Amino acid sequence: MDGSWLNQLRFLQKTVVLILDDLEPLTNQQCNDLLEIVEDRYEQSSTIVISQFPVDKWYGLMENPTTANAILDRLVHNAHRLVL
């Protein structure tokens, strides 16, 4: 392991505004990765999530319900929503 994933996480944590475009179904590993990113940024930096799915359907996009709860808790808490 060369530490490149850790370097990417640090980069994403330091990014002032992270935009996650086109949220779609996620595998268990993708959920774990997203949780790690969201946890690192929680109440520290802005994250914008863009999806064709309404927020109440995001839970069903994630393979692992426990991880989905943790991700959505952090994303939705203190969120400002713009629905088009």
Backbone as a chain_set.jsonl record, in Angstrom:
{"seq": "MDGSWLNQLRFLQKTVVLILDDLEPLTNQQCNDLLEIVEDRYEQSSTIVISQFPVDKWYGLMENPTTANAILDRLVHNAHRLVL", "coords": {"N": [[0.846, -1.177, 0.0], [0.695, 2.106, -0.97], [-0.092, 4.457, 0.17], [-1.605, 6.179, -1.335], [-4.429, 6.307, -1.324], [-4.936, 7.348, 1.194], [-3.72, 9.826, 0.842], [-5.434, 10.893, -1.101], [-7.791, 11.053, 0.395], [-7.039, 12.968, 2.301], [-6.696, 15.156, 0.605], [-9.342, 15.513, -0.327], [-10.555, 16.115, 2.092], [-9.48, 18.604, 2.664], [-10.441, 20.177, 0.643], [-12.294, 23.022, -0.125], [-14.967, 23.279, -1.096], [-16.699, 20.492, -1.923], [-18.01, 18.795, -4.631], [-20.331, 16.407, -5.316], [-21.356, 14.87, -7.975], [-24.185, 13.615, -9.634], [-25.279, 11.454, -7.973], [-25.677, 8.054, -7.595], [-26.708, 4.534, -7.513], [-24.776, 2.792, -5.036], [-22.09, 0.571, -4.315], [-21.193, -1.649, -1.584], [-18.477, -1.169, -0.9], [-18.09, 1.341, -2.101], [-19.891, 2.806, -0.568], [-18.63, 2.666, 1.938], [-16.282, 4.086, 1.345], [-17.372, 6.596, 0.688], [-18.545, 7.258, 3.143], [-16.258, 7.562, 4.722], [-15.123, 9.82, 3.516], [-17.19, 11.722, 3.88], [-17.377, 11.759, 6.681], [-14.857, 12.816, 7.349], [-15.158, 15.399, 6.422], [-17.321, 16.42, 7.759], [-19.109, 18.987, 9.243], [-16.96, 20.656, 8.811], [-16.307, 21.454, 6.224], [-17.855, 22.443, 3.097], [-20.174, 20.445, 1.306], [-21.578, 19.563, -1.7], [-24.226, 17.822, -3.042], [-25.397, 16.358, -5.917], [-28.151, 15.013, -7.526], [-30.342, 12.976, -9.473], [-32.211, 11.683, -8.123], [-34.637, 12.047, -5.529], [-33.998, 13.226, -2.165], [-35.209, 11.569, -0.234], [-35.037, 9.097, -1.421], [-32.416, 8.364, -1.474], [-31.406, 6.63, 0.483], [-32.109, 4.08, -0.429], [-30.327, 3.812, -2.499], [-27.992, 2.885, -1.571], [-26.016, 0.126, -0.761], [-25.435, -0.934, 1.788], [-27.298, -0.756, 4.621], [-26.665, 0.215, 7.226], [-24.367, 1.76, 6.878], [-25.445, 3.529, 5.055], [-27.273, 4.927, 6.684], [-25.464, 6.304, 8.358], [-24.058, 7.894, 6.499], [-26.133, 9.461, 5.354], [-27.089, 10.741, 7.626], [-24.991, 12.499, 8.203], [-24.837, 13.966, 5.822], [-27.377, 15.161, 5.536], [-27.908, 16.511, 7.9], [-27.993, 19.781, 9.057], [-28.252, 20.656, 6.443], [-28.826, 22.52, 3.432], [-31.35, 22.544, 1.146], [-31.956, 22.439, -2.323], [-34.364, 22.051, -4.529], [-35.061, 21.191, -7.747]], "CA": [[0.0, 0.0, 0.0], [1.574, 3.27, -1.131], [-0.641, 5.633, 0.837], [-2.28, 7.084, -2.268], [-5.818, 6.497, -0.891], [-4.865, 8.273, 2.321], [-3.437, 11.146, 0.261], [-6.667, 11.359, -1.738], [-8.707, 11.433, 1.477], [-6.572, 14.245, 2.853], [-7.001, 16.181, -0.395], [-10.787, 15.749, -0.3], [-10.881, 16.742, 3.367], [-9.038, 19.999, 2.637], [-11.15, 20.894, -0.407], [-13.251, 23.942, 0.501], [-16.305, 22.838, -1.51], [-16.652, 19.24, -2.671], [-19.255, 18.57, -5.364], [-20.575, 15.021, -5.703], [-22.317, 15.021, -9.062], [-24.909, 12.459, -10.148], [-25.331, 10.361, -7.007], [-26.402, 6.903, -8.126], [-26.519, 3.381, -6.625], [-23.41, 2.586, -4.564], [-21.75, -0.731, -3.744], [-20.785, -1.6, -0.188], [-17.168, -0.511, -0.824], [-18.291, 2.76, -2.409], [-20.526, 3.393, 0.624], [-17.587, 2.82, 2.955], [-15.412, 5.184, 0.912], [-18.118, 7.848, 0.823], [-18.668, 7.542, 4.571], [-14.968, 8.067, 5.193], [-14.992, 11.188, 3.002], [-18.19, 12.575, 4.528], [-16.989, 11.913, 8.089], [-13.71, 13.728, 7.422], [-15.586, 16.748, 6.072], [-18.506, 16.759, 8.549], [-19.069, 20.254, 9.98], [-15.678, 21.312, 8.561], [-16.284, 21.982, 4.864], [-19.127, 22.322, 2.374], [-20.312, 19.363, 0.337], [-22.773, 19.693, -2.529], [-24.588, 16.552, -3.661], [-26.333, 16.536, -7.027], [-28.72, 13.719, -7.869], [-31.653, 12.961, -10.109], [-33.093, 11.046, -7.147], [-34.941, 12.894, -4.371], [-33.261, 12.857, -0.952], [-35.848, 10.448, 0.461], [-34.718, 7.854, -2.137], [-30.973, 8.111, -1.393], [-31.165, 5.459, 1.332], [-32.217, 2.896, -1.278], [-29.225, 3.762, -3.457], [-26.8, 2.391, -0.891], [-26.092, -1.311, -0.526], [-25.339, -1.254, 3.21], [-28.206, 0.143, 5.34], [-26.016, 0.85, 8.372], [-23.504, 2.804, 6.327], [-26.347, 4.524, 4.466], [-27.751, 5.768, 7.788], [-24.381, 7.181, 8.802], [-23.787, 8.865, 5.432], [-27.253, 10.39, 5.23], [-27.13, 11.561, 8.834], [-23.994, 13.56, 8.077], [-25.133, 14.818, 4.665], [-28.645, 15.871, 5.66], [-27.854, 17.363, 9.087], [-27.605, 21.166, 8.74], [-28.208, 20.828, 4.991], [-29.718, 23.423, 2.705], [-31.781, 21.796, -0.038], [-32.478, 23.147, -3.479], [-35.032, 21.059, -5.361], [-35.446, 21.752, -9.051]], "C": [[0.892, 1.241, 0.0], [1.035, 4.544, -0.49], [-1.401, 6.572, -0.076], [-3.743, 7.33, -1.864], [-5.863, 7.486, 0.269], [-4.584, 9.696, 1.835], [-4.672, 11.728, -0.416], [-7.681, 11.805, -0.689], [-8.316, 12.776, 2.079], [-6.89, 15.394, 1.905], [-8.485, 16.532, -0.36], [-11.219, 16.428, 0.99], [-10.56, 18.231, 3.339], [-9.752, 20.833, 1.575], [-12.253, 21.743, 0.226], [-14.685, 23.535, 0.179], [-16.133, 21.591, -2.372], [-18.012, 19.038, -3.326], [-19.314, 17.107, -5.791], [-21.705, 15.048, -6.722], [-22.885, 13.672, -9.479], [-24.828, 11.255, -9.213], [-26.216, 9.255, -7.563], [-26.136, 5.705, -7.224], [-25.043, 3.112, -6.32], [-23.238, 1.174, -4.011], [-21.36, -0.55, -2.281], [-19.449, -0.865, -0.046], [-17.287, 0.982, -1.115], [-18.958, 3.482, -1.241], [-19.496, 3.636, 1.714], [-16.66, 3.982, 2.618], [-16.106, 6.528, 1.093], [-18.281, 8.229, 2.291], [-17.37, 8.125, 5.117], [-14.767, 9.522, 4.757], [-15.929, 12.129, 3.75], [-17.844, 12.803, 6.001], [-15.833, 12.898, 8.248], [-14.128, 15.177, 7.21], [-16.703, 17.281, 6.979], [-18.268, 17.982, 9.434], [-17.733, 20.987, 9.847], [-15.683, 22.061, 7.227], [-17.644, 21.767, 4.214], [-19.076, 21.173, 1.378], [-21.637, 19.557, -0.383], [-23.018, 18.343, -3.194], [-25.654, 16.831, -4.71], [-26.839, 15.146, -7.417], [-30.053, 13.902, -8.579], [-32.69, 12.344, -9.176], [-33.396, 12.016, -6.012], [-34.236, 12.352, -3.123], [-33.894, 11.654, -0.254], [-35.621, 9.101, -0.232], [-33.238, 7.489, -2.028], [-30.651, 6.869, -0.577], [-31.168, 4.181, 0.49], [-31.114, 2.766, -2.308], [-27.979, 3.103, -2.871], [-26.997, 0.958, -0.438], [-26.141, -1.676, 0.959], [-26.202, -0.281, 4.016], [-27.564, 0.873, 6.519], [-25.134, 2.004, 7.914], [-24.352, 3.908, 5.712], [-26.879, 5.469, 5.538], [-26.693, 6.774, 8.221], [-24.091, 8.267, 7.769], [-24.89, 9.919, 5.391], [-27.396, 11.28, 6.457], [-26.18, 12.747, 8.7], [-24.295, 14.506, 6.917], [-26.36, 15.697, 4.891], [-28.664, 16.821, 6.861], [-27.298, 18.733, 8.703], [-27.543, 21.447, 7.24], [-29.174, 21.911, 4.524], [-30.068, 22.692, 1.416], [-32.324, 22.737, -1.099], [-33.054, 22.084, -4.406], [-35.489, 21.74, -6.636], [-36.461, 20.866, -9.724]], "O": [[1.744, 1.399, 0.874], [1.654, 5.602, -0.603], [-1.806, 7.653, 0.352], [-4.248, 8.439, -2.039], [-6.731, 8.358, 0.316], [-5.147, 10.657, 2.359], [-4.927, 12.928, -0.314], [-8.354, 12.821, -0.865], [-9.173, 13.62, 2.336], [-7.301, 16.471, 2.337], [-8.848, 17.708, -0.362], [-12.15, 17.233, 0.984], [-11.287, 19.034, 3.924], [-9.678, 22.062, 1.602], [-13.05, 21.243, 1.019], [-15.525, 23.455, 1.076], [-15.497, 21.637, -3.425], [-19.044, 19.101, -2.658], [-18.456, 16.63, -6.534], [-22.87, 15.229, -6.367], [-22.144, 12.705, -9.654], [-24.371, 10.18, -9.602], [-27.36, 9.493, -7.952], [-25.399, 5.84, -6.248], [-24.183, 3.187, -7.197], [-24.119, 0.648, -3.331], [-21.215, 0.576, -1.804], [-19.305, -0.022, 0.84], [-16.653, 1.798, -0.445], [-18.633, 4.633, -0.953], [-19.491, 4.693, 2.344], [-16.294, 4.767, 3.492], [-15.508, 7.483, 1.589], [-18.167, 9.404, 2.641], [-17.394, 9.081, 5.892], [-14.298, 10.351, 5.537], [-15.52, 13.2, 4.199], [-17.999, 13.912, 6.511], [-15.828, 13.715, 9.168], [-13.51, 16.086, 7.764], [-16.991, 18.477, 6.96], [-17.353, 18.008, 10.257], [-17.408, 21.84, 10.673], [-15.135, 23.158, 7.115], [-18.475, 21.009, 4.714], [-18.071, 20.959, 0.7], [-22.685, 19.697, 0.247], [-22.124, 17.788, -3.832], [-26.676, 17.456, -4.429], [-26.051, 14.221, -7.613], [-30.79, 14.853, -8.32], [-33.894, 12.463, -9.405], [-32.502, 12.738, -5.571], [-33.921, 11.164, -3.043], [-33.174, 10.802, 0.266], [-35.981, 8.063, 0.322], [-32.847, 6.401, -2.451], [-29.723, 6.132, -0.91], [-30.324, 3.306, 0.68], [-30.975, 1.714, -2.932], [-27.028, 2.802, -3.593], [-28.003, 0.616, 0.183], [-26.821, -2.629, 1.339], [-25.877, 0.904, 4.091], [-27.889, 2.032, 6.779], [-25.158, 3.089, 8.496], [-24.021, 5.087, 5.83], [-26.931, 6.68, 5.326], [-26.99, 7.951, 8.426], [-23.9, 9.429, 8.125], [-24.615, 11.119, 5.392], [-27.78, 12.444, 6.34], [-26.535, 13.873, 9.049], [-24.04, 15.707, 7.011], [-26.376, 16.856, 4.477], [-29.367, 17.831, 6.835], [-26.236, 18.82, 8.085], [-26.857, 22.375, 6.812], [-30.201, 22.17, 5.153], [-29.178, 22.269, 0.678], [-33.047, 23.691, -0.811], [-32.308, 21.306, -5.0], [-36.211, 22.736, -6.603], [-36.908, 21.169, -10.83]]}, "num_chains": 1, "name": "protein.A"}
